[in-house]
């Protein structure tokens, strides 16, 4: 199996920055696309940013120009640099990875447990 552990969330003032990290571990054969999602109570989980194994990225319109996703394939880690944070960015942020564990025949979706980001003065 593959486990994802997020870190880097917290409380920040509007206009501030945070960097989230998500490390994949376990019996990893391969990690494909990785992504960050976020969710607020009462709303569906939404895609924030995604990155392929080759480094191609895409972003939600609401975060373009403010957030940057990157990855270190050697460390099976994905990052989300968040700048110029706004109160509406407040949410639980989840890491997602498309991965294949050893002895498993196919790729599966894996999720972290989430990290809280709160933007408030």
N, C-alpha and C positions, 0 to 999 in steps of 0.2 A: 504494500500500500504506500501511498504518498501522503505526507502531512504538510500542511502549509501553516506557517506561524507569522502573523503580522506584528509589527512594532512601530512606534513612532507617533502614535496618536497623542492627543492632549488638548489642553485649553490654550487658545491663542487669541490675541486681539485682532479686530478687523484690520486688514492690510498686512498682517504678519505672514509668516511662512512656516511650513512644517514639511518634513520629509518622512514618508512612510516606507517601510521595508517589508518584504515578504520573502521568507526563505522556505524553499521546498526541501524536504528530507524524507528518508525512508528508502525503500527498495526501488529506487528510480532507475528505469531503463532509458527513458527519454521524456523531456518536457517540451511541449510545443508552444502554442499561443498562451500568453499570460495576460491578465487584465485586473483592473480595479473596478469594483462596483461600490455603490453606496445606497443606503436605505435610511429613511426617516420613518418614524411610527405612522402607520396608517397609509403609507404609500408603497408602491412596488419598488423592488430593487432596480436601480438603473445603472447602466454602463457609464463609467467615467472616462476610462482610457484603456486601450488595449495595445499589445505589442506582439508581433510574430517572432518566431525564433530567429528570423533574419533581420529583425530590427524595424520593420515597417510598423507605423503607429497610426492610431486614429483616436479622436477625442470627441466627447460630447460638446455640443456647441457652447454650453454654459461655462466650460472650463478652458476653451481654446485660448491660447495666449497667456494663460496663467499657470496651468499645470503641465508637467512634463513627465512622461513615463520612460523608464529605461530598464535595462536588465543586464545582469552579468551571468552569462550562460555557464561559465566555469563554476560559479557558486550556486547555480539554480535559484537566483534571487532576482526579484523585480522591485523596482523603486517607483515612488510617485512623489515628485517634488511639487509642492503646492505653494504658490506665491500669491500675493494680493488676495488673501483669503477674505471671504465675505460671510456674513451670518447665515446666508442661505446654503453655504457649504457644510453647515453643521449636519452630521450624519454619522452612522456607523459605516466604516469603510471595510469592505471585504476583498480579499485577494482570491483570484480564481486562476486555475491553471489546467490546461489540457495536458494530461500526462499519461505515461504508460509505465506501470511497475513491472519488475522482472517476473517472468513466468505468466504474465497476463497477456491474453491474445490481442487486446485492443486498447485504444486510448479511452480514458474516462475523464470526466470533469471533477476536479477537486476544489474544495473551498476552505478558506481559513475561518476562524471563529469571529473575526472582526475586531476592529479597533475604533474607539470613539474619537471623533474630531469635533470639538466645540469651538465655534468662533463667536466670541462675545466680549464686549467691553465691560 
